[in-house]
Amino acid sequence: MKKLLIVIALLSIYGCGTTAKFVYPANVNDIKHITDTPFKQSKVAIVPFKEKRGDENDSSTYWLYLIPLMPYGYGKYERPDAARMFNTISEFEFSVSEDLAKASVYSLKESGLFQDVFFTFGGEKDKANYLLEGEVLSTNYEGKVWTYGLSVYGALPWFFGLPAGTSTNELDLVLKLTNLQTNQVIWKKQYKKEMSITQGLYYKYGHDVRGYSYLMQNIMNEAINDMQKVMH
C-alpha cells in the first residue's frame, strides 16, 4: 500500500504523459470584430514572427518538493515548447513563430479591418499592400507544485481538494505594420501580458499553458483597435 501511494503521488504530480497544444482562438466569442465589410480595401501579408526569446529552461527545481518540509517544487522556462516537465502536463506543442503569426491572421480576418489577410513565408508579399511582422520577446512559464512538506506523499492532499499548484504564462511581443508601397513603418507597438491560475485535481488540471492562447487573443484585440486608429 505504501508503494502504491508513492506511485499515485508521483504520477499525479507530473501529468501522466499528457500533451497540451496551442489552440487558437481561446474563445471565439471574444474575438474583436469591427465591421462585416472591409474597413480598409487592402491586403495584409503576415510572415513567421521572429524568435527573440531567451533559452534558459530549469526543471531541476521541481524536485525540491522531495525535501521533507519543503512546501513546493517549481520550474521556470523561457521556452516552454522545449520543456518536458510541468505541473500537470508533460509536453507543450507550440511552434511559436508560426502559431502566433497564424493566430494574428485569424484575428485580423475576423476583425474586418482589411479586405484580405494571409500567412506567407515571404514569397507572396508582393500580393499585399501591407506587411505585419512580429518579434516574440518572451513566452516565460513558471510552474509551482504544492506538496505541503509531505515529500513523496505531497499529492495526497490534492485528492481532498487542496490546490495542486499554480501556473503563470507570460507573452511579450512586438507587432509592426509596414506599407509595402512606400516601405514605411506606419505602426509599431509592444504588448506584454501575464496570466496565472491555481490548479487542483478537480479544477483547471491540465491548463498549465492554456493561457498563451488567451494572452494572444487579448493582444490581438488591442492591436486591432490600435491599427484602426492609424488606418485612413
N, C-alpha and C positions, 0 to 999 in steps of 0.2 A: 504493500500500500504506500509506503514511504517513497519508493522509487517511482510509482505511478504518479504521485502528486508532483514530484520534481519534473517528470516528463511533461505533464499537463501545463505546469507553470512555464517551462521553457518554450513550449510550442505556442502558448498564448502570447508571450512577450514578443515573439518575432514573426507573427503573421502567417505561419504555416505555408509559406511559399506563394502568398497572394501577390499578383502583379497588378499595379494600377497603371492607367493610361491617361494622357492628356486628351480630354474630350471637350470640344467647343461647339456651341456656346454652353455656358454653365446653366443659364436659364433663358430660353428663347423669348419669354415674355418681357424680359428686362433689356432686350436689345434696343438701342437707340434707333428711332425711325423718324425722319424729318418730313418726307413727302412721298406720295405714290408716283409722282412724275419727277424726273431728274431736276434737282436744284441747279446743277451745272451740266451743260451739254458737252461734257469732256470725258476722256477715258484716262484711267489711272493704272499704271503697272506697278506691281509690288514684288520686289526681289527678296530672297532669303535675308533675314536680319544678320547683321554682323555680330560675331562672337567676341564679347569684351569681358567675360566673366573671369574670376579667379579660378584656380584649380585645386584648392585645398578641401579634401574630404576627410573627416576624422570620425570613425565609428568606434575606435577602441575604448572611448569613454563610456560607451553603453554598458560595458562590463563592470563598471564601478558599482552597479547595484549588487554584485556578488559579495561585496564587503559588508560584513554584519553591521547593522545600524545605519548603513548608507541609505538614505530615503529614495534615491533615484539613480538612473544611469541616463546618459544623454549623448546625442550625436549632432554634429554641425557639418553641413555640406554646402560648398559653393556650387557644386554640380550634382544636384540630387539625381539626375538622369544617369550618373555613373556610380551611384551608391547601391549597396546590396544589403542594407540593414536600416530599417525604420522602426517606428513604434509598432505598427500593426500590419505592415506590408513588407515584402522583401525586395521589390523592384519597381521602378517608375519608368515607363516607356514615354520618353519625351524628347523629340527631335527639335530642340529649342529654335534653331534658326528657321526651319521650315514651318513648324507648327504655329509659332507666333505670327509669322508672316501670313500664313493661310487664314489664321484667325482674324487678322486685320482685313483681309479680303472679304470674309464673311460679313463682318460688321459694317464695312463701308458699302457693300452691296445692299444690305438691309436698310441702311440709313436713307438711301435715295439721294445722297448728296451728289453723286456723279452718274453719268449715263452708263458707264461700264467700268468694272474693276476686275483685274485679273492677275493671277500669280505667274511669274516667269523667272527663269534662272538668268535672264538678261537678254536672250536672243530676240525677244519680241517687244523690246522697249520702244522701238521706232513706231509702233502702232498706237502709242499712248501720247496724251498731252502732258501728263504729269507722272512723276516717279515718286513713290513713297518708299523710304528706306528706314530701317530701324537698327539700333545698336542695343544689344542686351548687356546691361552692366551688372545685373545681379539677379539670380534666382535662388538666393540663400534659403536653406531649410534648417530648422532646428527642432529636434525632437527630444522630448524628455519622458522617460518611462518611470512611473511611480511604483516603487516596490516596498515602500513603507518600512524600510530597515529589516525586511524579513529574508534578505538574500535570495536563495533559490526558490523560496516559497512566496516570493513577492507578488505573484499574480493571483494568489488565492483570495485576497480582499476584493479583487475585481468581480468575482462571482457573486458578491453581495452588493454590487452596485457602486463601489468606490471607483473614482476616476483611475483610468489606466495610464494616463499621461496627457501631455499637451504637444501640439504640433504647430509650428509657425512657418508660414510661407511668405517670402518677400519677392516682389517683382519690381525691378528698376530698369527702365529702358528709355531710350531717346528716339523720337519719331521726327522725320524730316521730309518735307514735301518740296519737290523741285519742279519748276516749269521747264519742260524739255525743249520748248521753242526758244526760250531766252537763256536757258541753263542757269537760272537764278533760283536760289532757295527762297521760297515765299513764306515758309512756316517751319518752325523747329521748336520742339519742347521736350523736356524731360519729365517723366512720370515715375513716381516711386510710391508703392503701396505695400501694405502688410496685412496679413490675416492670421489670426490664431484661433485654435479650437481646443476644447477639452474633450477627451475621448474616454469611453468606457466599453466594456464588453457589450452593453446593450444600447449604446448611443455613439454615433459617429465613428464606429470601429471601421478601419479601412479607409478613412478620409484623410490620411496623413498629408497627401499632396493635392487634394481636390481644390484647394484654394487658388492654385495658379490659374485655373480657368476663370474663376470669379474675378480675380485681380485683373486679368487681361481684358475681360469684358467691361469692367469698370473704367479701365484706362481708355479703351476704345470709345466708350460712350462720352467720356470727357474730351477725347481728341477730336471726335466728330463735331462737337459743339465749337471747339477752338478753331478747327479748319473752316467751318462755315463762316466764321467771322472775317476770314481773310479772303474768301472767295467772292468774286464780283460778277 
